[in-house]
C-alpha cells in the first residue's frame, strides 16, 4: 500500500540542488514532528514523515480539486556572495518568486542561503553572514518568525552539521504550520457546510469532497486514525441521507459496470470515484465501495486486520441487501461479488496479521476467527452455486442460504435492458461451475482453511459446523466412510451441550451413511440416539426410526447397552402383597414408553439389595411394551423378608439392553419392606444337639 507524501518544492536558479540532494536525502524521512490539535486533545507525534522534493516551475499546471500534491513548503535556494548582484537582480528574483508563493493558500516558504564551496570559516565567513545573508533576512523575514536559513553544501569542506539541523528543524516547522492551517481551513469549511444541511440546494457529494480533503490531509501526515475518523463520520452522514430518503445526489443504484461482480473491493483506484462524486453522477454501489475501500486502507495502515475483517462482514451484509434489490445484468452476481469480496479482504489482511504476530502472538486467535468467518461466508456462495449448477443436492446444509423468492426483493432497475445475462467474471468461480473437480477442490480448500482458523482461535462450535459441512459434502460424493467417520466424531459433542436439533441433523446423515456401509451396530447406535431426542423429531420421523430399530435389532451380533432415559421412564415402584388378588408378593412398576410403537421385550427385571439374601431379582418375561404408560407386576423365585433398596432396572430387547440405576446421585432412593408370603411354607432347618446311628 503506497502512502502519500508531503510535497516540498524547491527553486534552484543557481544549480546548488545537486550538491545538497544527497545530504538531505540522508536526513529523510523527517522524524518526530509534533501536532497539537486542540486544548482538549493530547499532543500528537508523527514518528516518521516522507517528503517528495519537486522542482518549482512558474508554468506548473494547476492542480486538480483538493489535490494531495499541493505543496506544504516551498524552498528558494540562493547562492550569491556579492552585495551588488543581490541588490541588482537576486532580490528582485526572490520577490517575484514570493509574489507567486504568497498567493497560494496555506503554503509555507523558506529562503535557503547556500554558501559557496570556497568560502571558509573566519572573517570571510562572518562577512558573508553580515552581508548578503543578513540582507535577505532583513528584507524578507516577516514578523518574529525566521524563514531564512544558512546552509553549506555537503561537498564543502566547511559543511556544518549544526546548519543542517537548523535547516531540518525549520522544514519541520514550516510543514506543521502549513498542515495546521489546512486542517483549520477544512474544519471551518465543513462545519459551515454541515450547518447548511437543511437549506435548499445542499449537496451531500460536495460535503463529501470537502470533508475527504481533510481526511487526505491527515493521511498525508500519516495521522491515519484522524483520517479514519473523517471517513467514519462521512459514512454516518451517508446513512442519515439514506434514512431521510434523499438520494437525489446519486445517479442510480449501480453495480452493473463490467467486472463489478468480481472486482477488488479494496481497490479505490479502479474507477475515477472522486470525479464521479464531484459530478454528482456516482452510483450508490460505487460510492459505498469507495468509502469502504478507503476505510480499509487506513485500517490496514493502522495494522488492524481484525477490525478490517469485522467491518468487512458488516459491509458485505449491508451491500448484499442493496445488490439483491437491484436487477443485475450478470448471472450469479451476488455469489460472485460476496466470494470475491471475502477472498480479497483475507488476502490483504493475511500478511499484515502474520507480521503483527511476530511481536504479538495474542492477536492470532482473534484474527483467525475473523478470517475464518469470511472464508465460511465465501464457501457458502459455493453451496448456492453448487446447488444451482448441479454439483450439490438441493438439501440441508447446502440450500440453507438460497433465496427462495429472489424476485420479490427487487426494487430498482440497473438502468439497462437485459434480455440474457452475462456470465460472472470471477474466473475461479467460473471454472468451479464448469468443472466438478475444480468445484470440489475449492470447496475443500475453503472449508479446511476455515476450520484451521477456528481451531487456532478455540471456536469449537464453529469448527464443528464446518466439519459437519464437509461430512455432508463427502456424503453427497458417496464417500460414506469418510462422512461417517467425521460425523461419528462430532455428534457426541452436540449431545453433551444439549444441542439436540443440530445433533439430530448430524445423526440422520450418520445413520444413513452407516446403513449404506452395512455397519448395523453403528447404524443402530445412531438410531437409538435419534430416538433419545424423539421430542425434536416429527411423528413421521420417530415412527420411521422406530421401525428401523425393530427391523434391524435381531441382526445384531453384539449387545448394545443404553440408559432407560429418555426413551423409557421408570416410576412408581411399589409392593403388591394383597393375597386376595395375587398368589405371592409382587413388585408393581410403571414404564413409560416414549416411542410411537409397541415393542416386544424378553425380560424386564428389578434388582434389590439388602442383608439376607444380599440380592433379590424380580422380573417378568415375554411381554409387550406399548407406546405410553405401562404397568407390570414383577415376581421373584426368591422369598425373603426385610427392608431392601431398589438398585437397578433392566429391559432386555433382543441384543439391546436398557438399564436404570436408582442409586445414582440425584435419584430418589426407593426402600421396600418385603413380608413373608402367608401361603408359603417356611421351614427352619438347624443341626440337632445329638444323633444316633443305626446299623
Number of C-alpha atoms within 10 A of each C-alpha: 8 6 11 18 17 23 19 23 19 20 22 17 12 11 12 18 17 10 16 16 13 13 14 16 12 8 12 13 14 17 16 13 17 14 15 13 13 8 7 7 8 10 12 13 13 15 13 14 18 17 19 13 18 13 13 17 12 9 6 8 7 8 10 9 13 14 12 18 15 19 22 24 26 25 21 19 21 26 21 18 19 12 14 11 12 21 12 10 10 19 17 12 13 18 13 11 16 17 11 10 17 12 9 11 13 20 21 24 23 22 24 22 23 22 24 16 15 9 15 15 13 8 9 11 14 11 14 19 16 11 15 24 26 15 17 21 16 11 11 17 15 10 7 6 7 13 21 22 21 18 24 24 23 18 12 15 13 17 17 14 12 10 14 20 13 14 19 18 15 17 23 19 17 20 25 20 17 19 23 16 16 20 18 13 15 18 16 12 14 20 13 11 18 17 10 13 13 8 10 7 8 15 16 23 21 17 20 21 18 19 24 20 23 23 23 21 25 20 22 22 23 23 20 22 15 17 24 22 14 21 21 14 12 18 17 12 16 19 11 12 15 11 10 9 9 12 16 12 19 21 15 19 22 23 24 21 12 13 14 20 28 22 17 19 27 20 16 19 11 11 11 12 19 19 13 17 21 16 14 17 17 23 21 19 18 25 21 17 21 22 18 22 19 20 23 27 21 23 19 19 19 14 16 18 28 22 16 24 24 15 16 22 20 11 15 19 12 11 19 16 13 19 22 19 19 22 23 25 24 22 15 20 25 20 25 26 27 25 25 20 23 24 20 17 22 19 11 17 21 14 12 15 21 16 12 16 15 11 9 11 12 11 18 19 19 18 27 26 25 24 28 27 21 26 24 22 21 23 24 25 22 26 25 21 23 22 16 16 13 11 22 21 18 16 11 11 15 21 19 13 12 16 12 9 7 10 12 10 15 15 11 16 15 18 14 10 9 12 7 9 12 14 13 22 20 19 11 13 23 15 14 21 19 12 13 16 13 15 21 18 12 17 23 16 14 22 22 18 16 27 26 16 25 26 19 17 19 15 17 13 13 19 23 21 15 18 21 22 24 20 26 28 22 19 19 15 14 13 15 22 17 17 25 25 14 21 26 19 11 19 23 15 15 17 16 10 9 12 13 22 15 14 23 24 15 25 26 18 20 29 26 17 24 23 17 14 15 11 12 18 19 18 23 23 19 25 24 21 22 26 23 22 19 22 15 15 17 10 12 10 15 23 17 13 23 20 14 15 18 17 10 13 19 12 12 14 10 9 14 17 14 17 16 21 15 17 19 21 16 20 13 12 19 16 17 17 18 12 12 7 8 11 13 20 23 20 21 17 20 16 21 20 22 21 23 18 15 15 16 15 18 14 16 25 19 23 18 20 17 17 10 12 14 9 14 18 18 20 20 17 14 12 13 12 20 17 16 15 15 14 15 17 19 20 19 17 10 10 16 17 14 13 16 22 17 21 20 17 21 19 24 19 20 17 14 18 18 18 20 19 15 18 14 11 8 7 9 9 13 15 16 17 12 18 14 15 17 12 9 10 7 10 6 4 6 6 6 6 5 5 7 5 4 4 3
